[in-house]
Amino acid sequence: MVIKVKKTIFNSLWALTAVFLFIYCLLNSESVAENSRLYLKLCGERVIPSLFVFSALSAIICGSGAFYKLCSLLPFFGTEAALIVMGALGGFPLGATVAHGLYDEGRITKKQAEYLCAFTNNPSLSFTVSYVGGVLGDRRLGAALAALCFLSATLSAVVLRYVFLKKEERSITLYAGLTKGKGVAEAIREGSVTMVVISGCIVFFGGICPLFPKAIRGFLELSGGIANCQTATEAAVLLGFSGLSVTCQVAAACKGRLSVFPFVISKVLQSAVMGVAAYFLFDFRG
């Protein structure tokens, strides 16, 4: 009963928020249209070119048998290792999609699925190296930030394993074939769908960004926020948190069956760790 009441309250607040945003957009239709156009241009010129080919190729890699053999050799064994690597190759929201699929098939518990979802949805290697590195003017810096993403995700996995899982739930079997093997045509099709979803989220949150102070806009939509970054520390903080847009992508992948609370906790932790590390590694001496 309590859960139903909380859900009703949440749905009501969300509906009121949507009404408020609709009225705002209606009263500022020209501004919203212009911002949507700019973010759509950002998708076409920067985001999709830095992601699409890699998204399709990562789908082929993650469906191969050799991929699972490789994951068994990583310091983090089993499903954690496989999903962290998948997230690094495929980006958002691949980790959530696989975690939900395992839960839906009854292979893991709900708690285990929420735990896996928490730390496996991260900016892809191609996005961080190509796009973020391009914005900062140094792809080597983008590669370093990609390494920080991987390390912060691993740290989050270690911490959350003991926070959210009971002792008997901490051993998760690595299932070969977490994602089905794909041919080139199927990988291209899925990559195209992923680009549409990502672009849609970017344009939506980019369109309503003017409603919020500039200081927090990057926490709403990652790509646009990164485009305005001046330092590695700023980029690291945003990459760690990933933005409300990504949270919505993850929630959609979980189809309302998994809580995104562990994911949000992980993103806050990763943002703090990456921000501090980037500051002392790259910006401390100016």
Buried (B, 14 or more C-beta within 10 A) or exposed (E): EEEEEEEEEEEEEEEEEEEEBEEBBEEBEEBBEEBBEBBBEBBEEBBBEBBBEBBBBBBBBBBBEEBBEBBEEBEBBBBBBBBBBBBBBBBBBBBBBBBBBBBEEEBBBEBBBBBBBBBBBBBBBBBBBBBBBBBBEBBEBBBBBBBBBBBBBBBBBEBBBEEBBEEEBEEBEBBEEBBEBBEEEBBBBBBEEBBEBBBBBBBBBBBBBBBEEEEEBBBBBBBBBBBEBEBBBBBBBBBBBBBBBBBBBBBBBBEEEBBBEBBBBBBEBBBBBBBEBBBEBBBEEE
